[in-house]
């Protein structure tokens, strides 16, 4: 499945912490376990060379800062 074509800005998604990048890794890892599922909302995308929408920028209400998550690691919430 190619998630980059299925997921759009504004959609609710879930991902594993271990699959994501966050600027404050220490603070986040103190609150959550690496295999824990996190839910958030896609606010934008980032390309990687010719690969469009390779990474999603995800906002999570309960955690300050943004997560960068490979689009292939996202699951739509409620699906």
DSSP file (Angstrom, degrees, kcal/mol; ACC not computed):
  #  RESIDUE AA STRUCTURE BP1 BP2  ACC     N-H-->O    O-->H-N    N-H-->O    O-->H-N    TCO  KAPPA ALPHA  PHI   PSI    X-CA   Y-CA   Z-CA
    1    1 A X              0   0    0      0, 0.0     2,-0.9     0, 0.0     3,-0.1   0.000 360.0 360.0 360.0 137.8    0.0    0.0    0.0
    2    2 A X    >   -     0   0    0      1,-0.2     3,-1.6     2,-0.0     4,-0.5  -0.820 360.0-176.1-106.9  93.2    1.3    3.5   -0.8
    3    3 A X  G >> S+     0   0    0     -2,-0.9     4,-2.2     1,-0.3     3,-1.5   0.774  72.4  75.4 -60.4 -29.8    0.1    5.7    2.0
    4    4 A X  G 34 S+     0   0    0      1,-0.3    -1,-0.3     2,-0.2    51,-0.0   0.756  99.8  45.0 -60.2 -21.7    1.4    8.9    0.4
    5    5 A X  G <4 S+     0   0    0     -3,-1.6    -1,-0.3     1,-0.1    -2,-0.2   0.613 116.2  46.0 -92.4 -13.8   -1.5    8.8   -2.1
    6    6 A X  T <4 S+     0   0    0     -3,-1.5     2,-0.4    -4,-0.5    -2,-0.2   0.697  99.3  72.4-100.3 -23.3   -4.1    8.0    0.5
    7    7 A X     <  -     0   0    0     -4,-2.2     2,-0.3     4,-0.0     6,-0.0  -0.791  59.1-177.0-104.1 136.7   -3.3   10.4    3.3
    8    8 A X    >   -     0   0    0     -2,-0.4     3,-1.9     1,-0.1    34,-0.3  -0.848  38.5 -76.7-127.3 162.4   -4.0   14.1    3.1
    9    9 A X  T 3  S+     0   0    0     -2,-0.3    34,-0.2     1,-0.2     3,-0.1  -0.313 116.2  28.4 -55.8 136.4   -3.4   17.2    5.2
   10   10 A X  T 3  S+     0   0    0     32,-3.1    -1,-0.2     1,-0.3     2,-0.2   0.237  89.4 127.3  96.0 -12.4   -5.9   17.4    8.1
   11   11 A X    <   -     0   0    0     -3,-1.9    31,-2.2    31,-0.1     2,-0.4  -0.516  62.5-117.4 -82.3 147.3   -6.5   13.7    8.4
   12   12 A X  E     +A   41   0A   0     29,-0.2    65,-2.2    -2,-0.2     2,-0.3  -0.666  41.7 176.3 -80.6 132.9   -6.1   11.9   11.7
   13   13 A X  E     -AB  40  76A   0     27,-2.8    27,-2.5    -2,-0.4     2,-0.3  -0.888  22.3-144.0-134.8 163.2   -3.4    9.2   11.7
   14   14 A X  E     +AB  39  75A   0     61,-2.6    61,-2.0    -2,-0.3     2,-0.3  -0.947  23.5 163.2-126.1 150.5   -1.7    6.8   14.0
   15   15 A X  E     -A   38   0A   0     23,-2.1    23,-3.1    -2,-0.3     2,-0.4  -0.976  38.9-100.4-157.7 162.7    2.0    5.7   14.1
   16   16 A X  E >   -A   37   0A   0     57,-0.3     3,-1.6    -2,-0.3     4,-0.4  -0.725  26.6-130.6 -88.7 140.3    4.5    4.1   16.3
   17   17 A X  G >  S+     0   0    0     19,-1.9     3,-1.7    16,-0.4    18,-0.2   0.868 107.5  62.8 -55.4 -37.7    6.9    6.3   18.3
   18   18 A X  G 3  S+     0   0    0     16,-2.4    -1,-0.3     1,-0.3    17,-0.1   0.723 101.5  51.9 -62.8 -21.1    9.8    4.1   17.1
   19   19 A X  G <  S+     0   0    0     -3,-1.6    51,-0.8    15,-0.2    -1,-0.3   0.496 101.5  79.9 -91.0  -5.0    9.0    5.1   13.5
   20   20 A X  E <   -C   69   0A   0     -3,-1.7     2,-0.4    -4,-0.4    49,-0.2  -0.618  65.1-140.2-109.8 161.1    9.0    8.9   14.1
   21   21 A X  E     +C   68   0A   0     47,-2.3    47,-2.5    -2,-0.2     2,-0.3  -0.949  22.7 176.2-115.2 139.3   11.5   11.7   14.5
   22   22 A X  E >   -C   67   0A   0     -2,-0.4     3,-0.6    45,-0.2    45,-0.1  -0.997  34.5-132.1-144.5 140.9   11.0   14.4   17.1
   23   23 A X  T 3  S+     0   0    0     43,-0.6     2,-0.7    -2,-0.3     3,-0.2   0.842 106.9  47.9 -62.7 -34.6   13.3   17.4   18.1
   24   24 A X  T 3>  +     0   0    0      1,-0.2     4,-2.3    40,-0.2    -1,-0.3  -0.549  68.7 160.2-105.7  67.0   13.0   16.6   21.8
   25   25 A X  H <> S+     0   0    0     -2,-0.7     4,-2.9    -3,-0.6     5,-0.2   0.887  70.9  52.4 -55.9 -44.7   13.6   12.9   21.7
   26   26 A X  H  > S+     0   0    0      1,-0.2     4,-1.4    -3,-0.2    -1,-0.2   0.935 111.0  45.4 -61.2 -48.5   14.5   12.7   25.4
   27   27 A X  H  > S+     0   0    0      1,-0.2     4,-0.9     2,-0.2    -1,-0.2   0.904 116.2  46.2 -63.1 -41.9   11.4   14.4   26.7
   28   28 A X  H >X S+     0   0    0     -4,-2.3     4,-2.2     1,-0.2     3,-0.7   0.919 110.6  51.9 -67.6 -43.5    9.1   12.4   24.4
   29   29 A X  H 3< S+     0   0    0     -4,-2.9    -1,-0.2     1,-0.3    -2,-0.2   0.753 104.9  57.6 -68.6 -22.2   10.8    9.0   25.2
   30   30 A X  H 3< S+     0   0    0     -4,-1.4    -1,-0.3    -5,-0.2    -2,-0.2   0.797 113.9  38.9 -73.1 -28.2   10.3    9.7   28.9
   31   31 A X  H << S+     0   0    0     -4,-0.9     2,-0.3    -3,-0.7    -2,-0.2   0.787 122.5  33.4 -89.4 -31.4    6.6   10.1   28.4
   32   32 A X  S  < S-     0   0    0     -4,-2.2     2,-0.3    -5,-0.1    -1,-0.1  -0.856  74.0-119.4-129.7 157.3    6.0    7.3   25.9
   33   33 A X    >   -     0   0    0     -2,-0.3     3,-1.9     1,-0.1   -16,-0.4  -0.713  30.1-118.8 -94.3 150.4    7.4    3.8   25.0
   34   34 A X  T 3  S+     0   0    0     -2,-0.3   -16,-2.4     1,-0.3   -15,-0.2   0.762 113.5  48.2 -62.9 -26.4    8.9    3.3   21.6
   35   35 A X  T 3  S+     0   0    0    -18,-0.2    -1,-0.3   -19,-0.1     2,-0.2   0.375  87.9 115.7 -94.7   6.3    6.4    0.6   20.6
   36   36 A X    <   -     0   0    0     -3,-1.9   -19,-1.9     1,-0.1     2,-0.3  -0.515  67.3-123.1 -77.3 139.6    3.4    2.8   21.7
   37   37 A X  E     -A   16   0A   0    -21,-0.2     2,-0.4    -2,-0.2   -21,-0.2  -0.645  26.9-164.0 -80.7 139.2    0.9    3.9   19.1
   38   38 A X  E     -A   15   0A   0    -23,-3.1   -23,-2.1    -2,-0.3     2,-0.4  -0.957   5.3-150.4-123.7 141.7    0.4    7.7   18.9
   39   39 A X  E     +A   14   0A   0     -2,-0.4     2,-0.3   -25,-0.2    22,-0.2  -0.919  30.6 137.5-113.9 141.8   -2.4    9.5   17.2
   40   40 A X  E     -A   13   0A   0    -27,-2.5   -27,-2.8    -2,-0.4     2,-0.4  -0.866  46.6 -92.3-158.6-168.4   -2.2   12.9   15.6
   41   41 A X  E     -AD  12  59A   0     18,-2.5    18,-2.7    -2,-0.3     2,-0.3  -0.979  32.6-119.9-126.3 133.6   -3.2   15.1   12.7
   42   42 A X  E     + D   0  58A   0    -31,-2.2   -32,-3.1    -2,-0.4    16,-0.2  -0.549  30.8 173.8 -70.8 126.2   -1.2   15.6    9.5
   43   43 A X  E     -     0   0A   0     14,-3.1     2,-0.3     1,-0.4    -1,-0.2   0.635  62.6 -23.9-107.9 -20.1   -0.4   19.3    9.1
   44   44 A X  E     - D   0  57A   0     13,-1.1    13,-2.9   -36,-0.1    -1,-0.4  -0.973  58.5-117.7-171.1-179.5    1.9   19.1    6.0
   45   45 A X  E     - D   0  56A   0     -2,-0.3     2,-0.4    11,-0.2    11,-0.2  -0.898  11.5-149.8-130.5 160.1    4.2   16.9    4.0
   46   46 A X  E     - D   0  55A   0      9,-2.7     9,-2.4    -2,-0.3     8,-0.6  -0.993  15.4-138.2-130.1 139.4    7.9   16.9    3.0
   47   47 A X  E     -     0   0A   0     -2,-0.4     2,-0.4     6,-0.2     5,-0.2  -0.458   1.1-148.0 -88.5 165.5    9.4   15.5   -0.1
   48   48 A X  E >   - D   0  51A   0      3,-2.4     3,-2.2    -2,-0.1     2,-0.3  -0.837  63.5 -63.0-133.7  95.4   12.6   13.5   -0.4
   49   49 A X  T 3  S-     0   0    0     -2,-0.4    -1,-0.1     1,-0.3    -2,-0.0  -0.485 121.2 -11.8  62.7-124.5   14.2   14.2   -3.8
   50   50 A X  T 3  S+     0   0    0     -2,-0.3     2,-1.0    -3,-0.1    -1,-0.3   0.569 114.6 100.8 -83.1  -9.5   11.7   13.0   -6.4
   51   51 A X  E X   -D   48   0A   0     -3,-2.2    -3,-2.4     2,-0.0     3,-0.8  -0.677  67.0-149.7 -81.9 104.0    9.6   11.1   -3.8
   52   52 A X  E 3  S+     0   0A   0     -2,-1.0    -5,-0.1     1,-0.2    -2,-0.1  -0.457  73.7   5.5 -74.1 144.6    6.6   13.3   -3.1
   53   53 A X  E 3  S+     0   0A   0     -2,-0.1    -1,-0.2     1,-0.1    -6,-0.2   0.833  78.5 150.5  53.4  38.3    5.0   13.2    0.3
   54   54 A X  E <   +     0   0A   0     -3,-0.8    17,-2.6    -8,-0.6    18,-0.4   0.854  65.6  32.6 -67.6 -35.6    7.7   10.9    1.6
   55   55 A X  E    S-DE  46  70A   0     -9,-2.4    -9,-2.7    15,-0.3     2,-0.4  -0.950  72.4-147.1-125.5 144.1    7.4   12.3    5.2
   56   56 A X  E     -DE  45  69A   0     13,-3.2    13,-2.6    -2,-0.4     2,-0.7  -0.879  11.6-139.3-106.7 142.2    4.4   13.6    7.0
   57   57 A X  E     -DE  44  68A   0    -13,-2.9   -14,-3.1    -2,-0.4   -13,-1.1  -0.910  30.1-167.2 -98.3 117.8    4.6   16.4    9.6
   58   58 A X  E     -DE  42  67A   0      9,-2.9     9,-2.8    -2,-0.7     2,-0.5  -0.910  15.4-152.3-119.1 132.3    2.2   15.3   12.4
   59   59 A X  E     -DE  41  66A   0    -18,-2.7   -18,-2.5    -2,-0.4     2,-0.5  -0.874   9.3-163.3-100.7 130.8    0.9   17.4   15.3
   60   60 A X    >   -     0   0    0      5,-0.6     3,-1.5     3,-0.5   -20,-0.1  -0.969  14.5-143.7-116.9 124.0    0.0   15.5   18.5
   61   61 A X  T 3  S+     0   0    0     -2,-0.5    -1,-0.1     1,-0.3   -21,-0.1   0.855  97.0  46.2 -55.6 -41.5   -2.3   17.3   21.0
   62   62 A X  T 3  S+     0   0    0      1,-0.1     2,-0.4     2,-0.1    -1,-0.3   0.463 107.6  62.7 -86.9   0.1   -0.7   16.0   24.1
   63   63 A X  S <  S-     0   0    0     -3,-1.5    -3,-0.5     2,-0.1     2,-0.1  -0.987  79.0-127.5-131.6 127.7    3.0   16.5   23.1
   64   64 A X  S    S+     0   0    0     -2,-0.4   -40,-0.2    -5,-0.1     2,-0.1  -0.400  74.3  26.2 -68.8 146.7    4.7   19.8   22.3
   65   65 A X  S    S-     0   0    0     -2,-0.1    -5,-0.6   -42,-0.1     2,-0.3  -0.185  90.2 -74.3  90.2 175.0    6.5   20.0   19.0
   66   66 A X  E     - E   0  59A   0     -7,-0.1   -43,-0.6    -2,-0.1     2,-0.4  -0.804  31.3-136.7-113.0 151.0    6.0   18.2   15.7
   67   67 A X  E     -CE  22  58A   0     -9,-2.8    -9,-2.9    -2,-0.3     2,-0.6  -0.842   6.6-150.0-102.5 142.4    6.7   14.6   14.6
   68   68 A X  E     +CE  21  57A   0    -47,-2.5   -47,-2.3    -2,-0.4     2,-0.4  -0.971  25.7 177.8-109.7 120.5    8.2   13.8   11.3
   69   69 A X  E     -CE  20  56A   0    -13,-2.6   -13,-3.2    -2,-0.6   -49,-0.2  -0.979  36.0-111.5-129.4 130.3    7.0   10.4   10.2
   70   70 A X  E >   - E   0  55A   0    -51,-0.8     3,-2.3    -2,-0.4     4,-0.3  -0.415  30.4-130.7 -56.3 130.6    7.6    8.4    7.0
   71   71 A X  G >  S+     0   0    0    -17,-2.6     3,-1.7     1,-0.3    -1,-0.2   0.830 105.6  64.2 -56.0 -33.6    4.3    8.3    5.2
   72   72 A X  G 3  S+     0   0    0    -18,-0.4    -1,-0.3     1,-0.3    -2,-0.1   0.699  98.5  56.2 -64.1 -18.7    4.6    4.6    4.8
   73   73 A X  G <  S+     0   0    0     -3,-2.3   -57,-0.3   -54,-0.1    -1,-0.3   0.429  88.9  99.5 -93.6   0.1    4.5    4.2    8.6
   74   74 A X    <   -     0   0    0     -3,-1.7     2,-0.4    -4,-0.3   -59,-0.2  -0.598  51.2-165.0 -90.5 148.8    1.1    6.0    9.0
   75   75 A X  E     -B   14   0A   0    -61,-2.0   -61,-2.6    -2,-0.2     2,-0.2  -0.996  27.4-116.4-126.2 136.1   -2.3    4.5    9.4
   76   76 A X  E >   -B   13   0A   0     -2,-0.4     3,-1.3   -63,-0.2     2,-0.3  -0.529  34.9-116.2 -68.1 135.2   -5.5    6.4    9.0
   77   77 A X  T 3  S+     0   0    0    -65,-2.2   -65,-0.2     1,-0.2    -1,-0.1  -0.562  98.6  23.0 -74.1 133.6   -7.4    6.5   12.3
   78   78 A X  T 3         0   0    0     -2,-0.3    -1,-0.2    -3,-0.0    -2,-0.1   0.571 360.0 360.0  88.3  10.5  -10.8    4.7   12.0
   79   79 A X    <         0   0    0     -3,-1.3    -2,-0.1     0, 0.0    -3,-0.1   0.370 360.0 360.0-125.0 360.0   -9.8    2.5    9.1
